[in-house]
Amino acid sequence: MSDFFRNLPDEDAGVTYRPEPPSSQAASKVEAVRRRHESELLAIEGVEGVASRSDAVVLYVRDEAVALRAPRAIEGVPVELVVTGSVTAY
């Protein structure tokens, strides 16, 4: 168990939930993949934004139809779609 969870108080639940934090190596890989492919992902019609989580590249898309044009994975990293509608910067 990582040091991150060692000093947490015990819970009153029947089972104590102590997830391992995401590996920084995996998060670094996802971030690197996002940076390498961000411009081509933003060029897909209907993609409003690109982000990364510890386990996936996230595409913010205008509508569900974008799923037909978006990749499901890039370099082995899953791509998750979040429908946001049209995004306007102010």
CNS distance restraints for C-alpha pairs under 8 A (distance, minus, plus):
assign (resid   1 and name CA) (resid   5 and name CA) 7.19 0.50 0.50
assign (resid   1 and name CA) (resid   6 and name CA) 7.34 0.50 0.50
assign (resid   1 and name CA) (resid  20 and name CA) 7.06 0.50 0.50
assign (resid   2 and name CA) (resid   6 and name CA) 6.90 0.50 0.50
assign (resid   2 and name CA) (resid  20 and name CA) 6.88 0.50 0.50
assign (resid   2 and name CA) (resid  21 and name CA) 7.97 0.50 0.50
assign (resid   3 and name CA) (resid   7 and name CA) 7.62 0.50 0.50
assign (resid   4 and name CA) (resid  21 and name CA) 7.86 0.50 0.50
assign (resid   5 and name CA) (resid  18 and name CA) 6.59 0.50 0.50
assign (resid   5 and name CA) (resid  20 and name CA) 7.93 0.50 0.50
assign (resid  10 and name CA) (resid  16 and name CA) 6.82 0.50 0.50
assign (resid  11 and name CA) (resid  15 and name CA) 7.88 0.50 0.50
assign (resid  11 and name CA) (resid  16 and name CA) 5.86 0.50 0.50
assign (resid  12 and name CA) (resid  16 and name CA) 7.90 0.50 0.50
assign (resid  22 and name CA) (resid  26 and name CA) 7.34 0.50 0.50
assign (resid  22 and name CA) (resid  27 and name CA) 7.20 0.50 0.50
assign (resid  22 and name CA) (resid  54 and name CA) 6.42 0.50 0.50
assign (resid  23 and name CA) (resid  27 and name CA) 6.42 0.50 0.50
assign (resid  23 and name CA) (resid  54 and name CA) 7.87 0.50 0.50
assign (resid  24 and name CA) (resid  28 and name CA) 5.95 0.50 0.50
assign (resid  24 and name CA) (resid  54 and name CA) 7.86 0.50 0.50
assign (resid  25 and name CA) (resid  29 and name CA) 6.31 0.50 0.50
assign (resid  26 and name CA) (resid  30 and name CA) 6.36 0.50 0.50
assign (resid  26 and name CA) (resid  54 and name CA) 6.62 0.50 0.50
assign (resid  26 and name CA) (resid  55 and name CA) 6.96 0.50 0.50
assign (resid  27 and name CA) (resid  31 and name CA) 6.17 0.50 0.50
assign (resid  27 and name CA) (resid  53 and name CA) 7.01 0.50 0.50
assign (resid  27 and name CA) (resid  54 and name CA) 4.25 0.50 0.50
assign (resid  27 and name CA) (resid  55 and name CA) 6.40 0.50 0.50
assign (resid  28 and name CA) (resid  32 and name CA) 6.10 0.50 0.50
assign (resid  28 and name CA) (resid  54 and name CA) 7.84 0.50 0.50
assign (resid  29 and name CA) (resid  33 and name CA) 6.20 0.50 0.50
assign (resid  30 and name CA) (resid  34 and name CA) 6.17 0.50 0.50
assign (resid  30 and name CA) (resid  52 and name CA) 6.60 0.50 0.50
assign (resid  30 and name CA) (resid  53 and name CA) 7.34 0.50 0.50
assign (resid  30 and name CA) (resid  54 and name CA) 6.64 0.50 0.50
assign (resid  30 and name CA) (resid  55 and name CA) 6.60 0.50 0.50
assign (resid  30 and name CA) (resid  56 and name CA) 6.26 0.50 0.50
assign (resid  30 and name CA) (resid  57 and name CA) 6.53 0.50 0.50
assign (resid  30 and name CA) (resid  77 and name CA) 6.55 0.50 0.50
assign (resid  31 and name CA) (resid  35 and name CA) 6.22 0.50 0.50
assign (resid  31 and name CA) (resid  52 and name CA) 6.01 0.50 0.50
assign (resid  31 and name CA) (resid  53 and name CA) 7.82 0.50 0.50
assign (resid  31 and name CA) (resid  57 and name CA) 7.77 0.50 0.50
assign (resid  32 and name CA) (resid  36 and name CA) 6.23 0.50 0.50
assign (resid  33 and name CA) (resid  37 and name CA) 6.26 0.50 0.50
assign (resid  33 and name CA) (resid  57 and name CA) 7.94 0.50 0.50
assign (resid  33 and name CA) (resid  74 and name CA) 7.30 0.50 0.50
assign (resid  33 and name CA) (resid  75 and name CA) 7.17 0.50 0.50
assign (resid  33 and name CA) (resid  77 and name CA) 7.70 0.50 0.50
assign (resid  34 and name CA) (resid  38 and name CA) 5.51 0.50 0.50
assign (resid  34 and name CA) (resid  50 and name CA) 7.70 0.50 0.50
assign (resid  34 and name CA) (resid  51 and name CA) 7.18 0.50 0.50
assign (resid  34 and name CA) (resid  52 and name CA) 6.59 0.50 0.50
assign (resid  34 and name CA) (resid  57 and name CA) 6.15 0.50 0.50
assign (resid  37 and name CA) (resid  41 and name CA) 6.15 0.50 0.50
assign (resid  38 and name CA) (resid  42 and name CA) 6.11 0.50 0.50
assign (resid  38 and name CA) (resid  50 and name CA) 6.65 0.50 0.50
assign (resid  39 and name CA) (resid  43 and name CA) 6.26 0.50 0.50
assign (resid  40 and name CA) (resid  44 and name CA) 6.88 0.50 0.50
assign (resid  41 and name CA) (resid  47 and name CA) 7.11 0.50 0.50
assign (resid  41 and name CA) (resid  50 and name CA) 7.42 0.50 0.50
assign (resid  41 and name CA) (resid  59 and name CA) 7.99 0.50 0.50
assign (resid  41 and name CA) (resid  70 and name CA) 7.79 0.50 0.50
assign (resid  42 and name CA) (resid  47 and name CA) 5.64 0.50 0.50
assign (resid  42 and name CA) (resid  48 and name CA) 6.91 0.50 0.50
assign (resid  42 and name CA) (resid  49 and name CA) 6.58 0.50 0.50
assign (resid  42 and name CA) (resid  50 and name CA) 7.10 0.50 0.50
assign (resid  43 and name CA) (resid  47 and name CA) 7.35 0.50 0.50
assign (resid  44 and name CA) (resid  69 and name CA) 7.13 0.50 0.50
assign (resid  44 and name CA) (resid  70 and name CA) 7.27 0.50 0.50
assign (resid  45 and name CA) (resid  66 and name CA) 7.32 0.50 0.50
assign (resid  46 and name CA) (resid  61 and name CA) 5.61 0.50 0.50
assign (resid  46 and name CA) (resid  62 and name CA) 5.13 0.50 0.50
assign (resid  46 and name CA) (resid  63 and name CA) 7.11 0.50 0.50
assign (resid  46 and name CA) (resid  66 and name CA) 5.87 0.50 0.50
assign (resid  47 and name CA) (resid  59 and name CA) 6.58 0.50 0.50
assign (resid  47 and name CA) (resid  60 and name CA) 5.97 0.50 0.50
assign (resid  47 and name CA) (resid  61 and name CA) 4.45 0.50 0.50
assign (resid  47 and name CA) (resid  62 and name CA) 6.29 0.50 0.50
assign (resid  47 and name CA) (resid  66 and name CA) 7.20 0.50 0.50
assign (resid  48 and name CA) (resid  59 and name CA) 7.51 0.50 0.50
assign (resid  48 and name CA) (resid  60 and name CA) 5.37 0.50 0.50
assign (resid  48 and name CA) (resid  61 and name CA) 5.24 0.50 0.50
assign (resid  48 and name CA) (resid  62 and name CA) 6.38 0.50 0.50
assign (resid  48 and name CA) (resid  86 and name CA) 6.94 0.50 0.50
assign (resid  48 and name CA) (resid  87 and name CA) 6.30 0.50 0.50
assign (resid  49 and name CA) (resid  59 and name CA) 5.91 0.50 0.50
assign (resid  49 and name CA) (resid  60 and name CA) 4.90 0.50 0.50
assign (resid  49 and name CA) (resid  61 and name CA) 7.05 0.50 0.50
assign (resid  50 and name CA) (resid  57 and name CA) 7.29 0.50 0.50
assign (resid  50 and name CA) (resid  58 and name CA) 5.72 0.50 0.50
assign (resid  50 and name CA) (resid  59 and name CA) 4.76 0.50 0.50
assign (resid  50 and name CA) (resid  60 and name CA) 6.14 0.50 0.50
assign (resid  51 and name CA) (resid  57 and name CA) 5.99 0.50 0.50
assign (resid  51 and name CA) (resid  58 and name CA) 5.01 0.50 0.50
assign (resid  51 and name CA) (resid  59 and name CA) 6.55 0.50 0.50
assign (resid  52 and name CA) (resid  56 and name CA) 5.92 0.50 0.50
assign (resid  52 and name CA) (resid  57 and name CA) 4.42 0.50 0.50
assign (resid  52 and name CA) (resid  58 and name CA) 5.42 0.50 0.50
assign (resid  53 and name CA) (resid  57 and name CA) 6.32 0.50 0.50
assign (resid  53 and name CA) (resid  58 and name CA) 7.13 0.50 0.50
assign (resid  55 and name CA) (resid  77 and name CA) 7.43 0.50 0.50
assign (resid  55 and name CA) (resid  78 and name CA) 7.40 0.50 0.50
assign (resid  56 and name CA) (resid  77 and name CA) 5.94 0.50 0.50
assign (resid  56 and name CA) (resid  78 and name CA) 5.03 0.50 0.50
assign (resid  56 and name CA) (resid  79 and name CA) 5.58 0.50 0.50
assign (resid  56 and name CA) (resid  80 and name CA) 6.49 0.50 0.50
assign (resid  57 and name CA) (resid  77 and name CA) 7.01 0.50 0.50
assign (resid  57 and name CA) (resid  78 and name CA) 6.39 0.50 0.50
assign (resid  57 and name CA) (resid  79 and name CA) 4.83 0.50 0.50
assign (resid  57 and name CA) (resid  80 and name CA) 6.22 0.50 0.50
assign (resid  58 and name CA) (resid  79 and name CA) 5.75 0.50 0.50
assign (resid  58 and name CA) (resid  80 and name CA) 4.80 0.50 0.50
assign (resid  58 and name CA) (resid  81 and name CA) 5.88 0.50 0.50
assign (resid  58 and name CA) (resid  82 and name CA) 7.14 0.50 0.50
assign (resid  59 and name CA) (resid  79 and name CA) 7.08 0.50 0.50
assign (resid  59 and name CA) (resid  80 and name CA) 6.15 0.50 0.50
assign (resid  59 and name CA) (resid  81 and name CA) 4.91 0.50 0.50
assign (resid  59 and name CA) (resid  82 and name CA) 6.16 0.50 0.50
assign (resid  60 and name CA) (resid  81 and name CA) 6.02 0.50 0.50
assign (resid  60 and name CA) (resid  82 and name CA) 4.87 0.50 0.50
assign (resid  60 and name CA) (resid  83 and name CA) 5.88 0.50 0.50
assign (resid  60 and name CA) (resid  84 and name CA) 6.05 0.50 0.50
assign (resid  61 and name CA) (resid  66 and name CA) 6.59 0.50 0.50
assign (resid  61 and name CA) (resid  81 and name CA) 6.66 0.50 0.50
assign (resid  61 and name CA) (resid  82 and name CA) 6.03 0.50 0.50
assign (resid  61 and name CA) (resid  83 and name CA) 4.90 0.50 0.50
assign (resid  61 and name CA) (resid  84 and name CA) 5.81 0.50 0.50
assign (resid  61 and name CA) (resid  85 and name CA) 6.55 0.50 0.50
assign (resid  61 and name CA) (resid  86 and name CA) 7.72 0.50 0.50
assign (resid  62 and name CA) (resid  66 and name CA) 7.27 0.50 0.50
assign (resid  62 and name CA) (resid  83 and name CA) 5.83 0.50 0.50
assign (resid  62 and name CA) (resid  84 and name CA) 5.67 0.50 0.50
assign (resid  62 and name CA) (resid  85 and name CA) 4.02 0.50 0.50
assign (resid  62 and name CA) (resid  86 and name CA) 5.05 0.50 0.50
assign (resid  62 and name CA) (resid  87 and name CA) 7.72 0.50 0.50
assign (resid  63 and name CA) (resid  83 and name CA) 5.52 0.50 0.50
assign (resid  63 and name CA) (resid  84 and name CA) 7.21 0.50 0.50
assign (resid  63 and name CA) (resid  85 and name CA) 5.92 0.50 0.50
assign (resid  64 and name CA) (resid  83 and name CA) 6.55 0.50 0.50
assign (resid  65 and name CA) (resid  69 and name CA) 7.78 0.50 0.50
assign (resid  66 and name CA) (resid  70 and name CA) 6.15 0.50 0.50
assign (resid  67 and name CA) (resid  71 and name CA) 7.75 0.50 0.50
assign (resid  67 and name CA) (resid  81 and name CA) 7.39 0.50 0.50
assign (resid  71 and name CA) (resid  79 and name CA) 6.80 0.50 0.50
assign (resid  72 and name CA) (resid  78 and name CA) 6.09 0.50 0.50
assign (resid  72 and name CA) (resid  79 and name CA) 5.13 0.50 0.50
assign (resid  72 and name CA) (resid  80 and name CA) 7.44 0.50 0.50
assign (resid  73 and name CA) (resid  77 and name CA) 5.20 0.50 0.50
assign (resid  73 and name CA) (resid  78 and name CA) 4.26 0.50 0.50
assign (resid  73 and name CA) (resid  79 and name CA) 5.00 0.50 0.50
assign (resid  74 and name CA) (resid  78 and name CA) 6.57 0.50 0.50
assign (resid  74 and name CA) (resid  79 and name CA) 7.03 0.50 0.50
